[in-house]
Structure formats: C-alpha cells, structure tokens
C-alpha cells in the first residue's frame, strides 16, 4: 500500500508561514513607533514562525511536485488550520493577557475575515495588535479570492465548477492560474491603497485609515475602536466604507477583465446584478420601515440602513449603531442577508448569490415542466446552460449548509446560550459575518462573555464556512484516505 505524499503540503505551508512571519514586521514597527513594549512579542513570534516555515521549506524542497486533487484538498484545509495557530501567538503573548482559547478565536476570526472579536478595550489596545488584526483579515481576503478562483472550481466544491467554465471559455486574454492570482493580488493591493487614501481624505488618521482599509476591502470588519464606525459620527467615513464594501463583495476577476479592456461583464454579469438588486431592495425596505416605525429622518434612515445592510450582506460586520434595537423586521432581514452573502470570487462569504440563482433557475425549469410535460427546458446561469453536475452540487451545498447551521445552533443552545444568541451565532460564524444579533453578540456587544466551549464551536463554524463546508468534510470520509 502506497502512502499519500505530503511533501507538497508541508512545502506550501512552509511558504505561507514564511510570508506570515514577514507580515509580522509591520505590527512590530507600529509598536516601536508608538513606544509599546509589545514589539518584543512580535519579534519572538517572527523568529518562531520563520523557523518553522523555513524548516518546512528546506525539508521538503528539491522535488518535482505534481499535486493531486487529494493533495490540493489537504493543502487548502491545512493552511487554514495551521496559519491561525501561528497567527494566534501575538495575541496569546501580548500585554492583553488573552487565554489560548481567546487568542485562537481572534486569530481564526481574523484570517477567515469573520470579524467577531473577544477583545474589549480596542481604543486602548497596543497599535501592533490592532495592525496585526487588520493584516490577518487582509491576508485572509486575498487568500479567499485566490482559493475561490483557482482551487474550488477545479475541486468542484458546491457548484463552483461553473466558474472554471467561465474562466476557460472565451477568455484567452486571461492568464493561467498563477498569473491570474498575481494579477488579482495587484488589483487587491491597489484597491486597498485607494481605500486608505479615501479614508484619509474624509478625516481618518493614517493608522486608522490603513487598518480600516485592509478590513474594508477584505470585508473583514475588524475596527480599531470598540464602537466600530459609531466612533466617527460622520457620513464621510461611512460613505467610503459602503463603496469599498460593495467593491469587496463583487468578483475580483471582473475587475481584471475591466482593466484588460472588457468593462461589459461588470454591468452584465447576472450575479452582480442580483447582488446589487438585493442590496438596493433591502435598503429600500429597511429605510421605509425606520421612517414609518421610528419616525426617523429620511436621510438618516437611508444612511443607517445602507451602511448596516451593505456591511451584513458582504459579511464585513462594521456597524454604526445597534440595529438589533430596530424591531422584528431588522432581525429577520439581517438574518436573511447574513445567510445570502456576496458574490463568488469576492472576499465575502455566506451561501453566495450565484447559488440562489442556480436554485431559482432549476425551480423555474421544474415549474415549466409541470405546465408543459413534453417540453425541453434547461436551467441557465449568466445566459449559458448549466453543466449537468452543477444543480446537484448546489442543492447538496444548501442541504449541508442547513444541516451544519442546525448542528451549530443546537450545540450552542446545549451549552446554555439563549435562542437568539445561539441562532445568530451559528449564522454569523458559518457565514463569516462578525457580529450576531441580540444584546450579547450583537453590534453593540462582544463575544468575550461567551464560555470557551462556545468559542471553540464558533471557531469551527468559521472555518467550515470559509472553506465552503465540503472542502473540510470530505476529509472525514474514510475513502478519502484510501488509494
């Protein structure tokens, strides 16, 4: 019996750990600049992370690797497990005196761009820690885009193979996977810089502008203040955030096409149109509700509804007030938007808009067949017939999403959390949104009061949601490990 070659797995993890150690230099410099002793913590973490990364690289280099599907799955899963462990070291060793559970929770929340936090007192936290949180979300964001465009379509996870077809047909100008990843990385960096400059133009200090830019374009949602965007009380920062959260929720490959001269997909792509339609419709409903039920000024209602709805649907998790106090409609609408999420190929999570489009198309075909039993109808996506295996993959994903959500909610209820906290906690973790609903983990609350067991359950939910469920669960099958 031959064994599965894990050398490519170790080698890729070594490279990523080395990149992680280099990224720790920035928070080290931030602590040095602001005169905080935690720079020594980051120096220690750089040495530890670089040592393990280098050992994995040198111990597994010099071979002609040919990565199989199983190896690709192990690489994808292992990187999203090992990187948060090393990323947690600065939290654990810092002056914040965080427990190992809290450190790992914060790290997983950061790198999965969820944005749930257990840190209380962000306004007074060391600059290095605040920068590290932002960097983790920024790295997680680009990692998600690359995974969604280059790994998941070829692994046929949850219907993502539909984008392999889109990238390969009629797009000869697009480079191969490695070139595609680097090109999108440049666009991602450029948008981050533009976002930071816009934040500075509307009055944010350089440090806050850079940190918020990284967590906005990655739709992560970590802020440098406990009160998030309520700290500013101004429309300027909120407007910048809305624009770049929407940009982060749109497939980045469309930006690449636009730069290469093909602007049409940004306007005609059906997923983008559905995404924007759901956003605009939800903003209209919520604004009118706030005006009628709370006698809120029209401009204020639109401002608050727009910011929070865009934040929740893109999975960013910024807040400019406690929308949990807006009555029953806000709870149900925001819960729905958490689940829907943004577009595939963006930094957002959730079920993704394209899966609802596929489900709608399949349902439409079934209705037509009932009316015309002898007719021939095919489900379509973006004007093209769906590949035969996509509807089944998408429906399987919906079932698995509902099952995992139910199990997470039951587990959280079992350890004593109330209904709204358990339900919204399960939804916000598997959808990688950030704040939940209710007084404990809502936009005005924090995940710190939860017991450690709840934090571990939510951490698992965040990883499952970020890796599109199937990517992790397939490894639990005994057949996966058999040749």
C-alpha positions in Angstrom: 0.0 0.0 0.0 1.5 3.4 -1.1 1.3 6.4 1.2 -0.1 9.8 0.3 2.9 12.1 -0.4 2.5 15.1 2.0 5.7 16.9 0.9 3.8 19.4 -1.3 1.5 20.1 1.7 4.4 20.8 4.1 6.2 22.9 1.4 3.2 25.2 0.7 2.6 25.6 4.4 6.2 26.5 4.9 6.0 29.2 2.3 2.8 30.6 3.8 4.3 30.6 7.3 7.3 32.4 6.0 5.1 35.1 4.4 3.2 35.3 7.7 6.5 35.9 9.6 7.4 38.7 7.2 4.0 40.3 7.7 4.6 40.4 11.5 7.3 43.0 10.8 4.6 45.7 10.3 3.0 45.4 13.7 6.5 45.2 15.2 7.3 48.6 13.6 3.9 50.0 14.7 4.7 49.1 18.3 8.2 50.6 18.1 6.8 53.8 16.6 4.2 54.2 19.2 6.6 53.2 22.0 4.9 50.0 23.1 6.9 47.1 24.6 4.8 44.5 22.6 7.3 44.9 19.7 9.4 42.2 21.6 6.4 39.9 21.4 6.2 40.3 17.6 10.0 39.8 17.3 9.7 36.5 19.2 6.7 35.4 17.0 8.7 36.3 13.9 11.6 34.0 15.0 9.2 31.1 15.9 7.1 31.4 12.7 10.1 31.9 10.4 11.9 28.9 11.9 9.0 26.5 11.3 8.3 28.0 7.9 11.9 27.7 6.9 12.2 24.1 8.2 9.2 23.0 6.2 10.5 24.7 3.0 14.1 23.3 3.2 12.9 19.9 4.4 10.6 19.4 1.5 12.2 21.2 -1.4 14.1 19.8 -4.4 11.3 17.5 -5.6 9.2 17.6 -8.7 5.8 18.0 -7.2 2.6 17.0 -9.1 -0.3 18.0 -6.9 -3.3 15.6 -7.0 -6.9 16.5 -6.1 -6.5 14.9 -2.6 -3.2 16.8 -2.0 -4.9 20.1 -3.1 -7.7 19.5 -0.6 -5.2 18.8 2.2 -3.2 21.9 1.3 -6.3 24.0 1.3 -7.5 22.7 4.7 -4.1 22.6 6.4 -3.2 26.2 5.5 -6.5 27.5 7.0 -5.8 25.5 10.2 -2.0 26.0 10.8 -1.9 29.7 9.8 -4.4 30.7 12.5 -2.4 28.7 15.1 0.8 30.7 14.4 -1.2 33.9 13.9 -2.6 33.5 17.4 0.8 33.7 19.0 1.0 37.5 19.2 -2.5 37.7 20.8 -1.5 35.0 23.3 1.8 36.5 24.3 0.8 40.2 24.1 0.1 42.5 27.0 -3.6 41.9 26.6 -3.2 38.6 28.6 -5.5 36.7 26.3 -6.2 33.0 27.0 -5.2 30.4 24.4 -8.9 30.0 23.5 -9.4 33.7 23.0 -6.2 34.1 21.0 -7.1 31.3 18.6 -10.7 32.6 18.3 -9.5 36.1 17.5 -6.9 34.6 15.0 -9.5 32.4 13.2 -12.0 35.2 13.2 -9.3 37.4 11.6 -7.9 35.1 8.9 -11.4 33.9 7.9 -12.4 37.6 7.6 -15.3 37.0 10.0 -14.7 39.9 12.3 -16.1 38.5 15.6 -13.9 39.7 18.4 -13.3 38.9 22.1 -11.1 41.9 22.7 -12.6 44.6 25.0 -10.9 48.0 25.0 -9.7 48.3 21.4 -9.5 52.1 21.9 -6.5 51.5 24.2 -5.1 48.3 22.7 -1.4 48.3 21.5 -1.0 49.6 18.0 0.8 46.4 16.9 -2.2 44.2 17.9 -4.6 46.5 16.1 -2.4 46.4 13.0 -2.0 42.6 13.3 -5.8 42.1 13.3 -6.1 44.2 10.2 -3.2 42.3 8.4 -4.8 38.9 9.2 -8.1 40.0 7.6 -6.3 41.5 4.6 -4.3 38.2 4.1 -7.4 36.2 4.6 -9.2 38.2 2.0 -6.7 37.7 -0.8 -6.4 34.0 0.2 -10.2 33.6 -0.2 -10.2 35.2 -3.7 -7.3 33.0 -4.9 -8.9 29.9 -3.4 -12.3 30.7 -5.0 -10.8 31.3 -8.4 -8.1 28.7 -8.7 -8.8 25.8 -6.2 -12.5 25.4 -5.6 -13.7 25.4 -9.2 -11.3 22.5 -10.1 -12.3 20.6 -6.9 -16.0 21.1 -7.9 -17.0 22.3 -4.5 -20.6 23.3 -4.1 -21.1 24.2 -7.7 -18.0 26.4 -8.0 -17.0 24.5 -11.2 -19.3 26.9 -13.0 -16.6 29.5 -12.8 -14.0 27.1 -14.2 -16.2 27.1 -17.3 -16.5 30.9 -17.3 -12.7 31.4 -17.0 -11.8 29.0 -19.7 -14.3 29.9 -22.4 -13.8 33.0 -24.5 -11.2 34.5 -22.1 -8.0 33.7 -23.9 -6.6 37.0 -22.6 -6.8 35.8 -19.0 -3.5 34.2 -17.8 -3.2 30.8 -16.2 -3.8 30.2 -12.6 -0.5 31.6 -11.1 -0.6 34.6 -13.3 -4.3 35.1 -12.5 -3.6 35.0 -8.8 -0.7 37.6 -9.0 -2.8 39.9 -11.2 -5.8 39.8 -8.8 -3.3 40.3 -5.9 -2.1 43.6 -7.5 -5.7 44.8 -8.0 -6.4 43.9 -4.4 -3.4 45.8 -3.2 -4.2 48.8 -5.4 -7.9 48.9 -4.1 -6.6 48.8 -0.5 -4.3 51.8 -1.1 -7.1 53.8 -2.8 -9.4 52.9 0.1 -6.8 54.1 2.6 -6.3 57.4 0.8 -10.1 57.9 0.7 -10.3 57.3 4.4 -7.6 59.9 5.0 -9.4 62.4 2.7 -12.5 62.2 4.9 -10.6 62.8 8.1 -9.2 59.5 9.4 -5.7 59.4 10.8 -3.1 57.5 8.8 -3.0 54.5 11.1 -6.8 54.2 11.4 -7.2 54.7 7.6 -4.7 51.9 6.7 -6.2 49.5 9.3 -9.8 50.1 8.2 -8.8 50.0 4.5 -7.4 46.5 5.0 -10.5 45.3 6.9 -12.9 47.0 4.4 -11.6 45.7 1.1 -11.3 42.2 2.7 -14.9 42.5 4.0 -13.5 41.5 7.4 -14.8 44.2 9.7 -12.2 44.5 12.5 -12.1 48.1 13.7 -9.6 49.9 15.8 -12.5 51.0 18.2 -15.0 49.1 20.3 -17.8 51.1 18.8 -16.7 50.5 15.2 -17.9 53.3 12.9 -20.1 54.8 15.6 -16.9 56.3 16.8 -16.8 58.8 13.9 -20.4 60.0 13.8 -19.8 61.3 10.3 -21.1 60.4 6.9 -17.8 60.7 5.1 -16.1 57.5 6.6 -19.4 55.6 6.3 -19.7 56.5 2.6 -16.1 55.4 1.8 -16.8 52.1 3.7 -20.1 51.5 1.8 -18.4 51.9 -1.6 -15.4 49.7 -0.8 -17.5 47.0 1.0 -19.6 46.7 -2.2 -16.4 46.6 -4.3 -15.1 43.8 -2.0 -18.4 41.9 -2.5 -18.1 41.8 -6.3 -16.0 39.1 -8.1 -12.4 40.4 -8.4 -11.9 38.6 -11.8 -14.4 41.1 -13.3 -12.0 43.9 -12.2 -9.2 42.1 -14.1 -11.4 41.9 -17.2 -12.2 45.6 -16.9 -8.6 46.6 -16.7 -7.9 44.4 -19.7 -10.5 46.5 -21.6 -13.6 44.4 -21.1 -15.9 46.6 -18.9 -19.1 44.8 -20.1 -19.1 41.9 -17.5 -19.2 44.4 -14.6 -22.5 45.6 -15.9 -24.0 42.4 -17.5 -22.8 39.7 -15.0 -26.1 38.3 -13.6 -24.5 37.6 -10.2 -23.5 41.2 -9.8 -27.0 42.4 -10.9 -28.7 40.1 -8.4 -26.3 41.1 -5.6 -26.9 44.8 -6.2 -30.7 44.3 -6.6 -30.9 42.5 -3.3 -28.9 45.3 -1.6 -31.0 48.1 -3.1 -34.3 46.3 -2.3 -33.2 45.6 1.3 -32.1 49.2 1.8 -35.4 50.5 0.5 -37.4 48.1 2.8 -35.3 48.9 5.9 -35.3 52.7 5.2 -39.1 52.9 4.8 -39.5 50.7 7.9 -37.3 53.1 10.0 -39.2 56.1 8.7 -42.6 54.7 9.4 -42.0 52.8 12.7 -39.4 55.1 14.4 -40.2 58.5 12.8 -36.6 58.6 11.7 -35.5 61.4 9.3 -35.4 60.2 5.7 -31.7 60.9 5.1 -30.7 59.4 8.5 -32.8 56.3 7.7 -31.2 55.7 4.3 -27.7 56.3 5.8 -28.1 53.9 8.6 -29.9 51.2 6.6 -27.4 51.5 3.7 -24.3 51.1 5.9 -25.5 48.2 8.0 -27.2 46.3 5.2 -24.1 46.5 3.0 -22.0 45.6 6.0 -24.0 42.5 6.9 -24.6 41.2 3.3 -21.0 41.5 2.3 -20.1 39.8 5.6 -18.0 42.8 6.7 -19.5 43.3 10.1 -18.9 47.0 10.6 -21.7 48.8 12.5 -22.7 52.4 13.0 -25.3 51.7 15.7 -27.2 48.9 17.3 -29.5 47.6 14.6 -30.7 44.9 17.0 -33.0 47.6 18.5 -34.7 48.3 15.2 -37.5 45.9 15.8 -38.5 42.5 14.4 -38.0 43.3 10.8 -34.4 44.1 11.3 -33.7 40.8 13.0 -35.3 38.7 10.2 -33.9 40.8 7.3 -30.4 40.9 8.7 -30.5 37.2 9.4 -31.6 36.6 5.8 -28.8 38.8 4.4 -26.2 37.1 6.6 -27.1 33.8 5.0 -27.2 35.1 1.4 -23.7 36.7 1.4 -22.0 38.3 -1.6 -20.7 37.1 -4.9 -18.5 34.1 -5.5 -14.9 35.1 -6.3 -15.2 38.1 -3.9 -13.9 38.4 -0.3 -17.4 37.9 1.1 -18.9 34.6 2.4 -22.3 33.2 3.1 -24.1 30.8 0.7 -23.3 33.2 -2.2 -25.7 34.9 -4.7 -24.9 32.5 -7.6 -26.2 29.5 -5.7 -29.6 31.2 -5.2 -29.5 32.0 -9.0 -28.9 28.3 -9.8 -31.6 27.2 -7.4 -34.0 29.8 -8.9 -33.2 28.6 -12.5 -33.7 24.9 -11.5 -37.0 25.7 -9.8 -38.2 27.7 -12.9 -37.5 24.7 -15.1 -39.4 22.4 -12.8 -42.4 24.8 -13.0 -42.3 24.9 -16.8 -42.1 21.1 -16.9 -45.3 20.9 -14.8 -47.1 23.2 -17.3 -45.5 21.7 -20.4 -44.7 18.0 -19.6 -43.4 17.3 -23.1 -41.3 20.4 -23.3 -37.5 20.5 -23.1 -36.2 23.1 -20.7 -32.6 23.7 -19.4 -31.6 25.7 -16.4 -29.3 28.6 -17.3 -26.8 30.8 -15.5 -25.5 34.0 -16.9 -27.1 33.3 -20.3 -25.5 29.8 -20.6 -26.9 26.3 -20.0 -25.7 25.0 -16.6 -23.3 22.0 -16.7 -25.2 18.9 -15.7 -23.4 18.4 -12.4 -23.8 22.0 -11.1 -27.5 21.9 -9.9 -26.9 18.7 -7.9 -23.7 20.2 -6.3 -25.5 23.4 -5.4 -28.5 21.7 -3.9 -26.1 19.4 -1.9 -24.4 22.6 -0.6 -27.8 24.1 0.5 -28.6 20.9 2.4 -25.2 20.7 4.0 -25.3 24.4 4.9 -28.7 24.0 6.6 -27.5 20.8 8.4 -24.3 22.4 9.7 -26.1 25.6 10.7 -28.7 23.5 12.7 -26.0 21.4 14.4 -24.0 24.6 15.4 -27.2 26.3 16.7 -28.2 23.2 18.7 -24.6 22.8 20.1 -24.6 26.5 21.2 -28.1 26.1 22.8 -26.9 22.9 24.5 -24.2 24.8 26.4 -26.7 27.3 27.7 -26.9 30.2 25.1 -30.3 31.8 24.6 -32.2 31.3 21.3 -31.3 34.5 19.5 -27.6 34.3 20.5 -27.3 30.6 19.5 -29.2 31.1 16.2 -27.4 34.3 15.1 -24.0 33.0 16.5 -24.3 29.9 14.3 -25.4 32.0 11.3 -22.7 34.7 11.7 -19.9 32.1 12.2 -20.8 29.9 9.2 -21.4 33.0 7.1 -18.3 34.8 8.4 -20.2 38.0 9.1 -18.9 39.1 12.5 -21.5 40.5 14.9 -24.6 38.4 15.6 -27.9 39.6 16.9 -29.2 40.2 20.4 -27.7 42.0 23.4 -24.7 39.7 23.9 -23.1 39.2 20.5 -25.0 41.9 18.6 -23.3 45.0 17.0 -23.2 46.7 20.5 -21.9 43.6 22.2 -18.9 41.3 22.1 -18.0 37.6 22.0 -15.9 37.8 25.2 -18.8 36.9 27.6 -19.4 33.5 25.9 -18.0 30.4 27.5 -14.8 28.8 26.0 -16.8 25.9 24.7 -19.0 28.3 22.6 -15.9 30.0 21.2 -14.5 26.7 20.0 -17.8 25.8 18.4 -17.9 29.2 16.7 -14.3 28.8 15.6 -15.2 25.5 13.9 -18.2 27.2 12.3 -16.0 30.0 10.9 -13.5 27.5 9.3 -16.3 25.4 7.9 -18.0 28.4 6.4 -14.8 29.9 5.0 -13.8 26.6 3.3 -17.2 26.1 1.8 -18.1 23.1 4.0 -17.3 20.3 1.5 -13.6 21.1 1.5 -13.3 20.1 5.1 -16.0 17.5 5.5 -14.8 15.4 2.5 -11.6 14.7 4.5 -13.7 13.0 7.2 -14.6 10.2 4.8 -12.5 7.0 5.2 -12.5 6.7 1.4 -10.6 10.0 1.1 -7.5 8.4 2.6 -7.6 5.2 0.5 -5.8 4.7 -2.7 
